[in-house]
Amino acid sequence: MEEKGVWAEPEDFFSVFRCTTQKYAETFLKKGEIKFSTPSSWVKYAFEKGEGRGDKLEGTMATFHAFDIEHLTKLNQKYRKYSDLERIRIGQRIYLKRARDMELPCFCFYLVKQSLFDCPNEEGVHRVTGTVPASYFRDFMDNLDPKEVEKLDQKDKPAVIVINDYKEFEQRIINALMALGLNREEIIITRVAYIDFDKYGEHGWWDFGQKSPMELTIKHTRFENQSEGRIIINTDNERITQILGKPIEIGSLEDIATVSNTYLHEGMSIEATVDLYSLD
């Protein structure tokens, strides 16, 4: 069997995009309307409509079996410094979360990483193809059948926003947020890491060991298809969190973004041209 090449930086990304509705896609493109959400809203959505767009385990700092007294005591002791620590029981498991962090404004998008593509095994210019799985797009539409999606009002039908110049997009968001009064260090721009919460079985336990609010960068591998990048606003300024409770506008993005009004129920194929060289 022919040996495949290996990317030097598989987590590096080519571009980003975001699933949304046609109504929001239009305002995003023309006005730069950015809608922040909160981890608590994603948890609520999961309980009401199921996993996918929502995630019951969002914001987990540590987890253990409800009758695991040893780790209940140990982890409660470790995180006792957080006066707002919540102990959420789902089934037979307890999930430790911080109430404050669950209300932080967040903005998410899909990262088209190098790892999405098979790496050629020879140097030079190559055309590579990767596939964004259908589950990513179906999750956003709560797994609706295309025939059901067709019945929706036009404004509620799905759309995909593609950011063609991510660095410029990121800088415009940072500028707008700092204009509101945020400090740069309060704007966390990072990637989500995916961990199998069930790796050690029903009676296993996890302590993700993240300093608040970086537990918001850990999700279950069930969501790995979302390849998520996330902007987290780590602030205790109530004035700013209230402002971000509603959409903000950062100006037209028509020069750096495009929109496709389609439901990619079968997934999306992406092609890219790469120029490879060896690091040896």
Order of alpha helices (4+ residues) and beta strands (2+ residues): beta-alpha-beta-alpha-beta-alpha-beta-beta-beta-beta-alpha-alpha-beta-alpha-beta-beta-beta-beta-beta-alpha-beta-beta-beta
